[in-house]
Amino acid sequence: MNNLQPFHLAIPVADIESARHFYGTVLKCPEGRSSPDWIDFDFFGHQVVVHLDHEKAKGVAFKNKVDSKDVPIPHFGVVLSMQTWEALAENLKAQKEIQFVIEPCIRFKGEVGEPATMFFLDPSGNAIEFKAFKDMRSLFAK
């Protein structure tokens, strides 16, 4: 796990400028290359590209119960260090633009891993999860 390569994810958005504000300003992801129809973002060391999709419907179509919480499906995100996750959670809770689907919390208390997690939607309804572990070795533990 020490030499992970960055992932690349392309997602549809309904509006390029609201995506630019959300990912660039709210989440503080540096912007890379762009055109009127797409933008590359440095998403915590990974490449997330938002692509304009005029047919993009807002909202999440499906939720799955995980540890008694309704987890939006599909979703994407990144695993951060606990310190970075805590700082991000505090920053996002202070912003009026973020409405959490699942508030920052610790799931599976007393079980293997106990991930810290939070879920929210971007302006186009794409679900995002940030998680962290006290011990990163428990990421794939059973």
WOWO-V14020 format. One record per residue. N is the residue number from 1. OMEGA is omega as a letter, one per 20 degrees, with the letter a starting at -180 (999 if undefined). Layout:
{{N | OMEGA} {N | OMEGA}}
This chain:
{{1 | a} {2 | a} {3 | r} {4 | r} {5 | r} {6 | r} {7 | r} {8 | r} {9 | r} {10 | a} {11 | r} {12 | r} {13 | a} {14 | a} {15 | a} {16 | a} {17 | r} {18 | r} {19 | r} {20 | r} {21 | a} {22 | a} {23 | a} {24 | a} {25 | a} {26 | a} {27 | r} {28 | r} {29 | r} {30 | r} {31 | r} {32 | r} {33 | r} {34 | r} {35 | r} {36 | a} {37 | r} {38 | r} {39 | r} {40 | r} {41 | r} {42 | a} {43 | r} {44 | r} {45 | r} {46 | a} {47 | r} {48 | a} {49 | r} {50 | a} {51 | r} {52 | r} {53 | a} {54 | a} {55 | a} {56 | r} {57 | r} {58 | r} {59 | a} {60 | a} {61 | a} {62 | r} {63 | a} {64 | r} {65 | r} {66 | a} {67 | r} {68 | r} {69 | r} {70 | a} {71 | r} {72 | r} {73 | i} {74 | r} {75 | r} {76 | r} {77 | a} {78 | r} {79 | a} {80 | r} {81 | a} {82 | a} {83 | r} {84 | r} {85 | a} {86 | r} {87 | r} {88 | r} {89 | r} {90 | r} {91 | a} {92 | r} {93 | a} {94 | a} {95 | r} {96 | a} {97 | a} {98 | r} {99 | a} {100 | r} {101 | r} {102 | a} {103 | r} {104 | a} {105 | r} {106 | r} {107 | r} {108 | a} {109 | r} {110 | r} {111 | r} {112 | r} {113 | a} {114 | a} {115 | r} {116 | a} {117 | r} {118 | r} {119 | r} {120 | a} {121 | r} {122 | a} {123 | r} {124 | r} {125 | r} {126 | a} {127 | a} {128 | r} {129 | r} {130 | r} {131 | r} {132 | r} {133 | r} {134 | r} {135 | a} {136 | r} {137 | a} {138 | a} {139 | a} {140 | a} {141 | r} {142 | 999}}
